[in-house]
């Protein structure tokens, strides 16, 4: 009986962790969407010396790296 109880507890913990991960991923996608919109509008208004394609690629790489690091920290260091 104890092993069944432990298995059920482990399955619940995995579902909770997956749910938190997906919740945080959803929040991240919404924040990224806001930032992308703002950067495109500001990039259009403030036309600088940097080519738009270069600025877009660097922005995507930086955002992706930040997203990976942020999701990893959020998932690993969640409150228990």
mmCIF file of the N, C-alpha and C atoms, coordinates in Angstrom:
data_MODEL
# 
_entry.id   MODEL 
# 
loop_
_atom_site.group_PDB 
_atom_site.id 
_atom_site.type_symbol 
_atom_site.label_atom_id 
_atom_site.label_alt_id 
_atom_site.label_comp_id 
_atom_site.label_asym_id 
_atom_site.label_entity_id 
_atom_site.label_seq_id 
_atom_site.pdbx_PDB_ins_code 
_atom_site.Cartn_x 
_atom_site.Cartn_y 
_atom_site.Cartn_z 
_atom_site.occupancy 
_atom_site.B_iso_or_equiv 
_atom_site.pdbx_formal_charge 
_atom_site.auth_seq_id 
_atom_site.auth_comp_id 
_atom_site.auth_asym_id 
_atom_site.auth_atom_id 
_atom_site.pdbx_PDB_model_num 
ATOM 1   N N  . UNK A 1 1  ? 0.813  -1.202 0.000   1.00 0.00 ? 1  UNK A N  1 
ATOM 2   C CA . UNK A 1 1  ? 0.000  0.000  0.000   1.00 0.00 ? 1  UNK A CA 1 
ATOM 3   C C  . UNK A 1 1  ? 0.857  1.267  0.000   1.00 0.00 ? 1  UNK A C  1 
ATOM 4   N N  . UNK A 1 2  ? 1.940  1.227  0.720   1.00 0.00 ? 2  UNK A N  1 
ATOM 5   C CA . UNK A 1 2  ? 2.765  2.435  0.797   1.00 0.00 ? 2  UNK A CA 1 
ATOM 6   C C  . UNK A 1 2  ? 3.342  2.805  -0.553  1.00 0.00 ? 2  UNK A C  1 
ATOM 7   N N  . UNK A 1 3  ? 3.710  1.814  -1.349  1.00 0.00 ? 3  UNK A N  1 
ATOM 8   C CA . UNK A 1 3  ? 4.274  2.132  -2.657  1.00 0.00 ? 3  UNK A CA 1 
ATOM 9   C C  . UNK A 1 3  ? 3.236  2.763  -3.571  1.00 0.00 ? 3  UNK A C  1 
ATOM 10  N N  . UNK A 1 4  ? 1.985  2.334  -3.487  1.00 0.00 ? 4  UNK A N  1 
ATOM 11  C CA . UNK A 1 4  ? 0.932  2.944  -4.294  1.00 0.00 ? 4  UNK A CA 1 
ATOM 12  C C  . UNK A 1 4  ? 0.701  4.387  -3.873  1.00 0.00 ? 4  UNK A C  1 
ATOM 13  N N  . UNK A 1 5  ? 0.719  4.625  -2.585  1.00 0.00 ? 5  UNK A N  1 
ATOM 14  C CA . UNK A 1 5  ? 0.536  5.980  -2.070  1.00 0.00 ? 5  UNK A CA 1 
ATOM 15  C C  . UNK A 1 5  ? 1.687  6.869  -2.521  1.00 0.00 ? 5  UNK A C  1 
ATOM 16  N N  . UNK A 1 6  ? 2.908  6.350  -2.473  1.00 0.00 ? 6  UNK A N  1 
ATOM 17  C CA . UNK A 1 6  ? 4.074  7.119  -2.910  1.00 0.00 ? 6  UNK A CA 1 
ATOM 18  C C  . UNK A 1 6  ? 3.994  7.420  -4.401  1.00 0.00 ? 6  UNK A C  1 
ATOM 19  N N  . UNK A 1 7  ? 3.546  6.443  -5.196  1.00 0.00 ? 7  UNK A N  1 
ATOM 20  C CA . UNK A 1 7  ? 3.421  6.651  -6.636  1.00 0.00 ? 7  UNK A CA 1 
ATOM 21  C C  . UNK A 1 7  ? 2.385  7.719  -6.947  1.00 0.00 ? 7  UNK A C  1 
ATOM 22  N N  . UNK A 1 8  ? 1.281  7.698  -6.243  1.00 0.00 ? 8  UNK A N  1 
ATOM 23  C CA . UNK A 1 8  ? 0.237  8.707  -6.447  1.00 0.00 ? 8  UNK A CA 1 
ATOM 24  C C  . UNK A 1 8  ? 0.758  10.085 -6.071  1.00 0.00 ? 8  UNK A C  1 
ATOM 25  N N  . UNK A 1 9  ? 1.494  10.170 -4.970  1.00 0.00 ? 9  UNK A N  1 
ATOM 26  C CA . UNK A 1 9  ? 2.067  11.442 -4.529  1.00 0.00 ? 9  UNK A CA 1 
ATOM 27  C C  . UNK A 1 9  ? 3.056  11.965 -5.559  1.00 0.00 ? 9  UNK A C  1 
ATOM 28  N N  . UNK A 1 10 ? 3.874  11.094 -6.112  1.00 0.00 ? 10 UNK A N  1 
ATOM 29  C CA . UNK A 1 10 ? 4.855  11.501 -7.119  1.00 0.00 ? 10 UNK A CA 1 
ATOM 30  C C  . UNK A 1 10 ? 4.152  11.992 -8.383  1.00 0.00 ? 10 UNK A C  1 
ATOM 31  N N  . UNK A 1 11 ? 3.114  11.296 -8.816  1.00 0.00 ? 11 UNK A N  1 
ATOM 32  C CA . UNK A 1 11 ? 2.368  11.709 -10.006 1.00 0.00 ? 11 UNK A CA 1 
ATOM 33  C C  . UNK A 1 11 ? 1.711  13.070 -9.803  1.00 0.00 ? 11 UNK A C  1 
ATOM 34  N N  . UNK A 1 12 ? 1.174  13.306 -8.613  1.00 0.00 ? 12 UNK A N  1 
ATOM 35  C CA . UNK A 1 12 ? 0.561  14.609 -8.324  1.00 0.00 ? 12 UNK A CA 1 
ATOM 36  C C  . UNK A 1 12 ? 1.609  15.713 -8.344  1.00 0.00 ? 12 UNK A C  1 
ATOM 37  N N  . UNK A 1 13 ? 2.790  15.415 -7.786  1.00 0.00 ? 13 UNK A N  1 
ATOM 38  C CA . UNK A 1 13 ? 3.860  16.410 -7.769  1.00 0.00 ? 13 UNK A CA 1 
ATOM 39  C C  . UNK A 1 13 ? 4.318  16.731 -9.187  1.00 0.00 ? 13 UNK A C  1 
ATOM 40  N N  . UNK A 1 14 ? 4.402  15.721 -10.051 1.00 0.00 ? 14 UNK A N  1 
ATOM 41  C CA . UNK A 1 14 ? 4.804  15.950 -11.431 1.00 0.00 ? 14 UNK A CA 1 
ATOM 42  C C  . UNK A 1 14 ? 3.769  16.791 -12.168 1.00 0.00 ? 14 UNK A C  1 
ATOM 43  N N  . UNK A 1 15 ? 2.494  16.528 -11.930 1.00 0.00 ? 15 UNK A N  1 
ATOM 44  C CA . UNK A 1 15 ? 1.444  17.312 -12.574 1.00 0.00 ? 15 UNK A CA 1 
ATOM 45  C C  . UNK A 1 15 ? 1.486  18.758 -12.096 1.00 0.00 ? 15 UNK A C  1 
ATOM 46  N N  . UNK A 1 16 ? 1.737  18.948 -10.794 1.00 0.00 ? 16 UNK A N  1 
ATOM 47  C CA . UNK A 1 16 ? 1.817  20.298 -10.244 1.00 0.00 ? 16 UNK A CA 1 
ATOM 48  C C  . UNK A 1 16 ? 2.993  21.054 -10.841 1.00 0.00 ? 16 UNK A C  1 
ATOM 49  N N  . UNK A 1 17 ? 4.133  20.380 -10.960 1.00 0.00 ? 17 UNK A N  1 
ATOM 50  C CA . UNK A 1 17 ? 5.313  21.024 -11.527 1.00 0.00 ? 17 UNK A CA 1 
ATOM 51  C C  . UNK A 1 17 ? 5.074  21.378 -12.994 1.00 0.00 ? 17 UNK A C  1 
ATOM 52  N N  . UNK A 1 18 ? 4.475  20.465 -13.749 1.00 0.00 ? 18 UNK A N  1 
ATOM 53  C CA . UNK A 1 18 ? 4.178  20.734 -15.153 1.00 0.00 ? 18 UNK A CA 1 
ATOM 54  C C  . UNK A 1 18 ? 3.196  21.894 -15.274 1.00 0.00 ? 18 UNK A C  1 
ATOM 55  N N  . UNK A 1 19 ? 2.210  21.915 -14.402 1.00 0.00 ? 19 UNK A N  1 
ATOM 56  C CA . UNK A 1 19 ? 1.224  23.006 -14.431 1.00 0.00 ? 19 UNK A CA 1 
ATOM 57  C C  . UNK A 1 19 ? 1.890  24.350 -14.150 1.00 0.00 ? 19 UNK A C  1 
ATOM 58  N N  . UNK A 1 20 ? 2.773  24.379 -13.156 1.00 0.00 ? 20 UNK A N  1 
ATOM 59  C CA . UNK A 1 20 ? 3.481  25.635 -12.852 1.00 0.00 ? 20 UNK A CA 1 
ATOM 60  C C  . UNK A 1 20 ? 4.361  26.060 -14.009 1.00 0.00 ? 20 UNK A C  1 
ATOM 61  N N  . UNK A 1 21 ? 5.044  25.075 -14.622 1.00 0.00 ? 21 UNK A N  1 
ATOM 62  C CA . UNK A 1 21 ? 5.912  25.383 -15.751 1.00 0.00 ? 21 UNK A CA 1 
ATOM 63  C C  . UNK A 1 21 ? 5.098  25.983 -16.893 1.00 0.00 ? 21 UNK A C  1 
ATOM 64  N N  . UNK A 1 22 ? 3.979  25.364 -17.210 1.00 0.00 ? 22 UNK A N  1 
ATOM 65  C CA . UNK A 1 22 ? 3.151  25.868 -18.297 1.00 0.00 ? 22 UNK A CA 1 
ATOM 66  C C  . UNK A 1 22 ? 2.553  27.234 -17.961 1.00 0.00 ? 22 UNK A C  1 
ATOM 67  N N  . UNK A 1 23 ? 2.213  27.445 -16.700 1.00 0.00 ? 23 UNK A N  1 
ATOM 68  C CA . UNK A 1 23 ? 1.707  28.748 -16.280 1.00 0.00 ? 23 UNK A CA 1 
ATOM 69  C C  . UNK A 1 23 ? 2.775  29.819 -16.469 1.00 0.00 ? 23 UNK A C  1 
ATOM 70  N N  . UNK A 1 24 ? 3.985  29.517 -16.037 1.00 0.00 ? 24 UNK A N  1 
ATOM 71  C CA . UNK A 1 24 ? 5.083  30.472 -16.200 1.00 0.00 ? 24 UNK A CA 1 
ATOM 72  C C  . UNK A 1 24 ? 5.418  30.685 -17.671 1.00 0.00 ? 24 UNK A C  1 
ATOM 73  N N  . UNK A 1 25 ? 5.317  29.625 -18.461 1.00 0.00 ? 25 UNK A N  1 
ATOM 74  C CA . UNK A 1 25 ? 5.565  29.757 -19.891 1.00 0.00 ? 25 UNK A CA 1 
ATOM 75  C C  . UNK A 1 25 ? 4.528  30.676 -20.521 1.00 0.00 ? 25 UNK A C  1 
ATOM 76  N N  . UNK A 1 26 ? 3.293  30.525 -20.114 1.00 0.00 ? 26 UNK A N  1 
ATOM 77  C CA . UNK A 1 26 ? 2.249  31.404 -20.623 1.00 0.00 ? 26 UNK A CA 1 
ATOM 78  C C  . UNK A 1 26 ? 2.493  32.857 -20.267 1.00 0.00 ? 26 UNK A C  1 
ATOM 79  N N  . UNK A 1 27 ? 2.910  33.094 -19.035 1.00 0.00 ? 27 UNK A N  1 
ATOM 80  C CA . UNK A 1 27 ? 3.225  34.466 -18.619 1.00 0.00 ? 27 UNK A CA 1 
ATOM 81  C C  . UNK A 1 27 ? 4.382  35.023 -19.437 1.00 0.00 ? 27 UNK A C  1 
ATOM 82  N N  . UNK A 1 28 ? 5.364  34.163 -19.678 1.00 0.00 ? 28 UNK A N  1 
ATOM 83  C CA . UNK A 1 28 ? 6.526  34.586 -20.449 1.00 0.00 ? 28 UNK A CA 1 
ATOM 84  C C  . UNK A 1 28 ? 6.132  34.953 -21.875 1.00 0.00 ? 28 UNK A C  1 
ATOM 85  N N  . UNK A 1 29 ? 5.290  34.149 -22.487 1.00 0.00 ? 29 UNK A N  1 
ATOM 86  C CA . UNK A 1 29 ? 4.853  34.423 -23.854 1.00 0.00 ? 29 UNK A CA 1 
ATOM 87  C C  . UNK A 1 29 ? 4.103  35.752 -23.915 1.00 0.00 ? 29 UNK A C  1 
ATOM 88  N N  . UNK A 1 30 ? 3.268  36.006 -22.935 1.00 0.00 ? 30 UNK A N  1 
ATOM 89  C CA . UNK A 1 30 ? 2.547  37.284 -22.921 1.00 0.00 ? 30 UNK A CA 1 
ATOM 90  C C  . UNK A 1 30 ? 3.499  38.462 -22.758 1.00 0.00 ? 30 UNK A C  1 
ATOM 91  N N  . UNK A 1 31 ? 4.451  38.331 -21.858 1.00 0.00 ? 31 UNK A N  1 
ATOM 92  C CA . UNK A 1 31 ? 5.421  39.415 -21.668 1.00 0.00 ? 31 UNK A CA 1 
ATOM 93  C C  . UNK A 1 31 ? 6.286  39.610 -22.915 1.00 0.00 ? 31 UNK A C  1 
ATOM 94  N N  . UNK A 1 32 ? 6.676  38.514 -23.547 1.00 0.00 ? 32 UNK A N  1 
ATOM 95  C CA . UNK A 1 32 ? 7.487  38.622 -24.760 1.00 0.00 ? 32 UNK A CA 1 
ATOM 96  C C  . UNK A 1 32 ? 6.699  39.304 -25.869 1.00 0.00 ? 32 UNK A C  1 
ATOM 97  N N  . UNK A 1 33 ? 5.419  38.995 -25.959 1.00 0.00 ? 33 UNK A N  1 
ATOM 98  C CA . UNK A 1 33 ? 4.578  39.623 -26.971 1.00 0.00 ? 33 UNK A CA 1 
ATOM 99  C C  . UNK A 1 33 ? 4.510  41.130 -26.750 1.00 0.00 ? 33 UNK A C  1 
ATOM 100 N N  . UNK A 1 34 ? 4.371  41.533 -25.505 1.00 0.00 ? 34 UNK A N  1 
ATOM 101 C CA . UNK A 1 34 ? 4.341  42.971 -25.198 1.00 0.00 ? 34 UNK A CA 1 
ATOM 102 C C  . UNK A 1 34 ? 5.661  43.634 -25.570 1.00 0.00 ? 34 UNK A C  1 
ATOM 103 N N  . UNK A 1 35 ? 6.756  42.968 -25.241 1.00 0.00 ? 35 UNK A N  1 
ATOM 104 C CA . UNK A 1 35 ? 8.068  43.548 -25.540 1.00 0.00 ? 35 UNK A CA 1 
ATOM 105 C C  . UNK A 1 35 ? 8.332  43.614 -27.037 1.00 0.00 ? 35 UNK A C  1 
ATOM 106 N N  . UNK A 1 36 ? 7.942  42.600 -27.758 1.00 0.00 ? 36 UNK A N  1 
ATOM 107 C CA . UNK A 1 36 ? 8.134  42.601 -29.204 1.00 0.00 ? 36 UNK A CA 1 
ATOM 108 C C  . UNK A 1 36 ? 7.337  43.737 -29.838 1.00 0.00 ? 36 UNK A C  1 
ATOM 109 N N  . UNK A 1 37 ? 6.106  43.885 -29.411 1.00 0.00 ? 37 UNK A N  1 
ATOM 110 C CA . UNK A 1 37 ? 5.278  44.962 -29.954 1.00 0.00 ? 37 UNK A CA 1 
ATOM 111 C C  . UNK A 1 37 ? 5.907  46.322 -29.658 1.00 0.00 ? 37 UNK A C  1 
ATOM 112 N N  . UNK A 1 38 ? 6.315  46.509 -28.418 1.00 0.00 ? 38 UNK A N  1 
ATOM 113 C CA . UNK A 1 38 ? 6.901  47.802 -28.034 1.00 0.00 ? 38 UNK A CA 1 
ATOM 114 C C  . UNK A 1 38 ? 8.195  48.063 -28.797 1.00 0.00 ? 38 UNK A C  1 
ATOM 115 N N  . UNK A 1 39 ? 9.024  47.037 -28.949 1.00 0.00 ? 39 UNK A N  1 
ATOM 116 C CA . UNK A 1 39 ? 10.295 47.249 -29.646 1.00 0.00 ? 39 UNK A CA 1 
ATOM 117 C C  . UNK A 1 39 ? 10.085 47.542 -31.119 1.00 0.00 ? 39 UNK A C  1 
ATOM 118 N N  . UNK A 1 40 ? 9.099  46.917 -31.738 1.00 0.00 ? 40 UNK A N  1 
ATOM 119 C CA . UNK A 1 40 ? 8.836  47.207 -33.146 1.00 0.00 ? 40 UNK A CA 1 
ATOM 120 C C  . UNK A 1 40 ? 8.312  48.628 -33.326 1.00 0.00 ? 40 UNK A C  1 
ATOM 121 N N  . UNK A 1 41 ? 7.442  49.052 -32.431 1.00 0.00 ? 41 UNK A N  1 
ATOM 122 C CA . UNK A 1 41 ? 6.923  50.419 -32.523 1.00 0.00 ? 41 UNK A CA 1 
ATOM 123 C C  . UNK A 1 41 ? 8.040  51.425 -32.274 1.00 0.00 ? 41 UNK A C  1 
ATOM 124 N N  . UNK A 1 42 ? 8.825  51.221 -31.223 1.00 0.00 ? 42 UNK A N  1 
ATOM 125 C CA . UNK A 1 42 ? 9.917  52.154 -30.938 1.00 0.00 ? 42 UNK A CA 1 
ATOM 126 C C  . UNK A 1 42 ? 10.992 52.108 -32.016 1.00 0.00 ? 42 UNK A C  1 
ATOM 127 N N  . UNK A 1 43 ? 11.240 50.913 -32.537 1.00 0.00 ? 43 UNK A N  1 
ATOM 128 C CA . UNK A 1 43 ? 12.230 50.788 -33.608 1.00 0.00 ? 43 UNK A CA 1 
ATOM 129 C C  . UNK A 1 43 ? 11.815 51.526 -34.858 1.00 0.00 ? 43 UNK A C  1 
ATOM 130 N N  . UNK A 1 44 ? 10.529 51.539 -35.113 1.00 0.00 ? 44 UNK A N  1 
ATOM 131 C CA . UNK A 1 44 ? 10.020 52.261 -36.276 1.00 0.00 ? 44 UNK A CA 1 
ATOM 132 C C  . UNK A 1 44 ? 10.083 53.770 -36.053 1.00 0.00 ? 44 UNK A C  1 
ATOM 133 N N  . UNK A 1 45 ? 9.750  54.180 -34.835 1.00 0.00 ? 45 UNK A N  1 
ATOM 134 C CA . UNK A 1 45 ? 9.748  55.615 -34.530 1.00 0.00 ? 45 UNK A CA 1 
ATOM 135 C C  . UNK A 1 45 ? 11.167 56.167 -34.470 1.00 0.00 ? 45 UNK A C  1 
ATOM 136 N N  . UNK A 1 46 ? 12.051 55.447 -33.812 1.00 0.00 ? 46 UNK A N  1 
ATOM 137 C CA . UNK A 1 46 ? 13.432 55.913 -33.638 1.00 0.00 ? 46 UNK A CA 1 
ATOM 138 C C  . UNK A 1 46 ? 14.324 55.136 -34.595 1.00 0.00 ? 46 UNK A C  1 
ATOM 139 N N  . UNK A 1 47 ? 14.382 55.554 -35.817 1.00 0.00 ? 47 UNK A N  1 
ATOM 140 C CA . UNK A 1 47 ? 15.219 54.858 -36.792 1.00 0.00 ? 47 UNK A CA 1 
ATOM 141 C C  . UNK A 1 47 ? 16.680 55.218 -36.528 1.00 0.00 ? 47 UNK A C  1 
ATOM 142 N N  . UNK A 1 48 ? 17.424 54.224 -36.079 1.00 0.00 ? 48 UNK A N  1 
ATOM 143 C CA . UNK A 1 48 ? 18.824 54.457 -35.728 1.00 0.00 ? 48 UNK A CA 1 
ATOM 144 C C  . UNK A 1 48 ? 19.763 54.046 -36.844 1.00 0.00 ? 48 UNK A C  1 
ATOM 145 N N  . UNK A 1 49 ? 21.048 54.021 -36.516 1.00 0.00 ? 49 UNK A N  1 
ATOM 146 C CA . UNK A 1 49 ? 22.080 53.675 -37.485 1.00 0.00 ? 49 UNK A CA 1 
ATOM 147 C C  . UNK A 1 49 ? 22.213 52.167 -37.666 1.00 0.00 ? 49 UNK A C  1 
ATOM 148 N N  . UNK A 1 50 ? 21.690 51.392 -36.740 1.00 0.00 ? 50 UNK A N  1 
ATOM 149 C CA . UNK A 1 50 ? 21.798 49.940 -36.817 1.00 0.00 ? 50 UNK A CA 1 
ATOM 150 C C  . UNK A 1 50 ? 20.728 49.424 -37.779 1.00 0.00 ? 50 UNK A C  1 
ATOM 151 N N  . UNK A 1 51 ? 21.105 48.545 -38.705 1.00 0.00 ? 51 UNK A N  1 
ATOM 152 C CA . UNK A 1 51 ? 20.104 47.992 -39.635 1.00 0.00 ? 51 UNK A CA 1 
ATOM 153 C C  . UNK A 1 51 ? 19.010 47.229 -38.891 1.00 0.00 ? 51 UNK A C  1 
ATOM 154 N N  . UNK A 1 52 ? 17.771 47.359 -39.316 1.00 0.00 ? 52 UNK A N  1 
ATOM 155 C CA . UNK A 1 52 ? 16.654 46.710 -38.617 1.00 0.00 ? 52 UNK A CA 1 
ATOM 156 C C  . UNK A 1 52 ? 16.795 45.190 -38.518 1.00 0.00 ? 52 UNK A C  1 
ATOM 157 N N  . UNK A 1 53 ? 17.342 44.542 -39.543 1.00 0.00 ? 53 UNK A N  1 
ATOM 158 C CA . UNK A 1 53 ? 17.495 43.084 -39.516 1.00 0.00 ? 53 UNK A CA 1 
ATOM 159 C C  . UNK A 1 53 ? 18.467 42.666 -38.416 1.00 0.00 ? 53 UNK A C  1 
ATOM 160 N N  . UNK A 1 54 ? 19.557 43.387 -38.285 1.00 0.00 ? 54 UNK A N  1 
ATOM 161 C CA . UNK A 1 54 ? 20.542 43.086 -37.239 1.00 0.00 ? 54 UNK A CA 1 
ATOM 162 C C  . UNK A 1 54 ? 19.936 43.292 -35.861 1.00 0.00 ? 54 UNK A C  1 
ATOM 163 N N  . UNK A 1 55 ? 19.222 44.381 -35.713 1.00 0.00 ? 55 UNK A N  1 
ATOM 164 C CA . UNK A 1 55 ? 18.575 44.679 -34.438 1.00 0.00 ? 55 UNK A CA 1 
ATOM 165 C C  . UNK A 1 55 ? 17.561 43.599 -34.074 1.00 0.00 ? 55 UNK A C  1 
ATOM 166 N N  . UNK A 1 56 ? 16.812 43.120 -35.059 1.00 0.00 ? 56 UNK A N  1 
ATOM 167 C CA . UNK A 1 56 ? 15.810 42.082 -34.835 1.00 0.00 ? 56 UNK A CA 1 
ATOM 168 C C  . UNK A 1 56 ? 16.479 40.770 -34.415 1.00 0.00 ? 56 UNK A C  1 
ATOM 169 N N  . UNK A 1 57 ? 17.545 40.363 -35.100 1.00 0.00 ? 57 UNK A N  1 
ATOM 170 C CA . UNK A 1 57 ? 18.232 39.108 -34.780 1.00 0.00 ? 57 UNK A CA 1 
ATOM 171 C C  . UNK A 1 57 ? 18.835 39.163 -33.381 1.00 0.00 ? 57 UNK A C  1 
ATOM 172 N N  . UNK A 1 58 ? 19.498 40.241 -33.058 1.00 0.00 ? 58 UNK A N  1 
ATOM 173 C CA . UNK A 1 58 ? 20.094 40.384 -31.723 1.00 0.00 ? 58 UNK A CA 1 
ATOM 174 C C  . UNK A 1 58 ? 19.007 40.383 -30.660 1.00 0.00 ? 58 UNK A C  1 
ATOM 175 N N  . UNK A 1 59 ? 17.894 41.036 -30.920 1.00 0.00 ? 59 UNK A N  1 
ATOM 176 C CA . UNK A 1 59 ? 16.778 41.062 -29.969 1.00 0.00 ? 59 UNK A CA 1 
ATOM 177 C C  . UNK A 1 59 ? 16.184 39.684 -29.740 1.00 0.00 ? 59 UNK A C  1 
ATOM 178 N N  . UNK A 1 60 ? 16.038 38.915 -30.809 1.00 0.00 ? 60 UNK A N  1 
ATOM 179 C CA . UNK A 1 60 ? 15.490 37.566 -30.683 1.00 0.00 ? 60 UNK A CA 1 
ATOM 180 C C  . UNK A 1 60 ? 16.444 36.670 -29.900 1.00 0.00 ? 60 UNK A C  1 
ATOM 181 N N  . UNK A 1 61 ? 17.730 36.762 -30.182 1.00 0.00 ? 61 UNK A N  1 
ATOM 182 C CA . UNK A 1 61 ? 18.708 35.942 -29.460 1.00 0.00 ? 61 UNK A CA 1 
ATOM 183 C C  . UNK A 1 61 ? 18.736 36.306 -27.977 1.00 0.00 ? 61 UNK A C  1 
ATOM 184 N N  . UNK A 1 62 ? 18.750 37.588 -27.677 1.00 0.00 ? 62 UNK A N  1 
ATOM 185 C CA . UNK A 1 62 ? 18.776 38.025 -26.278 1.00 0.00 ? 62 UNK A CA 1 
ATOM 186 C C  . UNK A 1 62 ? 17.494 37.619 -25.549 1.00 0.00 ? 62 UNK A C  1 
ATOM 187 N N  . UNK A 1 63 ? 16.358 37.753 -26.210 1.00 0.00 ? 63 UNK A N  1 
ATOM 188 C CA . UNK A 1 63 ? 15.092 37.369 -25.590 1.00 0.00 ? 63 UNK A CA 1 
ATOM 189 C C  . UNK A 1 63 ? 15.032 35.866 -25.341 1.00 0.00 ? 63 UNK A C  1 
ATOM 190 N N  . UNK A 1 64 ? 15.502 35.079 -26.294 1.00 0.00 ? 64 UNK A N  1 
ATOM 191 C CA . UNK A 1 64 ? 15.502 33.620 -26.137 1.00 0.00 ? 64 UNK A CA 1 
ATOM 192 C C  . UNK A 1 64 ? 16.391 33.189 -24.985 1.00 0.00 ? 64 UNK A C  1 
ATOM 193 N N  . UNK A 1 65 ? 17.577 33.772 -24.906 1.00 0.00 ? 65 UNK A N  1 
ATOM 194 C CA . UNK A 1 65 ? 18.496 33.432 -23.810 1.00 0.00 ? 65 UNK A CA 1 
ATOM 195 C C  . UNK A 1 65 ? 17.889 33.815 -22.463 1.00 0.00 ? 65 UNK A C  1 
ATOM 196 N N  . UNK A 1 66 ? 17.293 34.984 -22.395 1.00 0.00 ? 66 UNK A N  1 
ATOM 197 C CA . UNK A 1 66 ? 16.659 35.412 -21.151 1.00 0.00 ? 66 UNK A CA 1 
ATOM 198 C C  . UNK A 1 66 ? 15.478 34.531 -20.778 1.00 0.00 ? 66 UNK A C  1 
ATOM 199 N N  . UNK A 1 67 ? 14.724 34.104 -21.769 1.00 0.00 ? 67 UNK A N  1 
ATOM 200 C CA . UNK A 1 67 ? 13.576 33.231 -21.508 1.00 0.00 ? 67 UNK A CA 1 
ATOM 201 C C  . UNK A 1 67 ? 14.030 31.883 -20.965 1.00 0.00 ? 67 UNK A C  1 
ATOM 202 N N  . UNK A 1 68 ? 15.058 31.317 -21.561 1.00 0.00 ? 68 UNK A N  1 
ATOM 203 C CA . UNK A 1 68 ? 15.563 30.021 -21.106 1.00 0.00 ? 68 UNK A CA 1 
ATOM 204 C C  . UNK A 1 68 ? 16.079 30.122 -19.676 1.00 0.00 ? 68 UNK A C  1 
ATOM 205 N N  . UNK A 1 69 ? 16.848 31.143 -19.403 1.00 0.00 ? 69 UNK A N  1 
ATOM 206 C CA . UNK A 1 69 ? 17.393 31.321 -18.055 1.00 0.00 ? 69 UNK A CA 1 
ATOM 207 C C  . UNK A 1 69 ? 16.273 31.579 -17.059 1.00 0.00 ? 69 UNK A C  1 
ATOM 208 N N  . UNK A 1 70 ? 15.336 32.440 -17.420 1.00 0.00 ? 70 UNK A N  1 
ATOM 209 C CA . UNK A 1 70 ? 14.229 32.762 -16.519 1.00 0.00 ? 70 UNK A CA 1 
ATOM 210 C C  . UNK A 1 70 ? 13.353 31.562 -16.215 1.00 0.00 ? 70 UNK A C  1 
ATOM 211 N N  . UNK A 1 71 ? 13.001 30.780 -17.236 1.00 0.00 ? 71 UNK A N  1 
ATOM 212 C CA . UNK A 1 71 ? 12.183 29.593 -17.016 1.00 0.00 ? 71 UNK A CA 1 
ATOM 213 C C  . UNK A 1 71 ? 12.919 28.550 -16.182 1.00 0.00 ? 71 UNK A C  1 
ATOM 214 N N  . UNK A 1 72 ? 14.213 28.404 -16.437 1.00 0.00 ? 72 UNK A N  1 
ATOM 215 C CA . UNK A 1 72 ? 14.997 27.437 -15.668 1.00 0.00 ? 72 UNK A CA 1 
ATOM 216 C C  . UNK A 1 72 ? 15.029 27.825 -14.198 1.00 0.00 ? 72 UNK A C  1 
ATOM 217 N N  . UNK A 1 73 ? 15.327 29.066 -13.916 1.00 0.00 ? 73 UNK A N  1 
ATOM 218 C CA . UNK A 1 73 ? 15.377 29.514 -12.517 1.00 0.00 ? 73 UNK A CA 1 
ATOM 219 C C  . UNK A 1 73 ? 14.011 29.402 -11.854 1.00 0.00 ? 73 UNK A C  1 
ATOM 220 N N  . UNK A 1 74 ? 12.974 29.790 -12.563 1.00 0.00 ? 74 UNK A N  1 
ATOM 221 C CA . UNK A 1 74 ? 11.631 29.735 -11.990 1.00 0.00 ? 74 UNK A CA 1 
ATOM 222 C C  . UNK A 1 74 ? 11.228 28.305 -11.662 1.00 0.00 ? 74 UNK A C  1 
ATOM 223 N N  . UNK A 1 75 ? 11.551 27.371 -12.539 1.00 0.00 ? 75 UNK A N  1 
ATOM 224 C CA . UNK A 1 75 ? 11.186 25.984 -12.334 1.00 0.00 ? 75 UNK A CA 1 
ATOM 225 C C  . UNK A 1 75 ? 12.025 25.329 -11.240 1.00 0.00 ? 75 UNK A C  1 
ATOM 226 N N  . UNK A 1 76 ? 13.320 25.599 -11.236 1.00 0.00 ? 76 UNK A N  1 
ATOM 227 C CA . UNK A 1 76 ? 14.210 24.964 -10.253 1.00 0.00 ? 76 UNK A CA 1 
ATOM 228 C C  . UNK A 1 76 ? 13.982 25.524 -8.855  1.00 0.00 ? 76 UNK A C  1 
ATOM 229 N N  . UNK A 1 77 ? 13.866 26.828 -8.759  1.00 0.00 ? 77 UNK A N  1 
ATOM 230 C CA . UNK A 1 77 ? 13.803 27.481 -7.452  1.00 0.00 ? 77 UNK A CA 1 
ATOM 231 C C  . UNK A 1 77 ? 12.387 27.821 -7.015  1.00 0.00 ? 77 UNK A C  1 
ATOM 232 N N  . UNK A 1 78 ? 11.416 27.026 -7.435  1.00 0.00 ? 78 UNK A N  1 
ATOM 233 C CA . UNK A 1 78 ? 10.042 27.294 -7.026  1.00 0.00 ? 78 UNK A CA 1 
ATOM 234 C C  . UNK A 1 78 ? 9.876  27.049 -5.538  1.00 0.00 ? 78 UNK A C  1 
ATOM 235 N N  . UNK A 1 79 ? 8.930  27.746 -4.943  1.00 0.00 ? 79 UNK A N  1 
ATOM 236 C CA . UNK A 1 79 ? 8.659  27.553 -3.516  1.00 0.00 ? 79 UNK A CA 1 
ATOM 237 C C  . UNK A 1 79 ? 8.001  26.212 -3.311  1.00 0.00 ? 79 UNK A C  1 
ATOM 238 N N  . UNK A 1 80 ? 8.464  25.522 -2.278  1.00 0.00 ? 80 UNK A N  1 
ATOM 239 C CA . UNK A 1 80 ? 7.936  24.182 -2.020  1.00 0.00 ? 80 UNK A CA 1 
ATOM 240 C C  . UNK A 1 80 ? 7.124  24.160 -0.764  1.00 0.00 ? 80 UNK A C  1 
# 
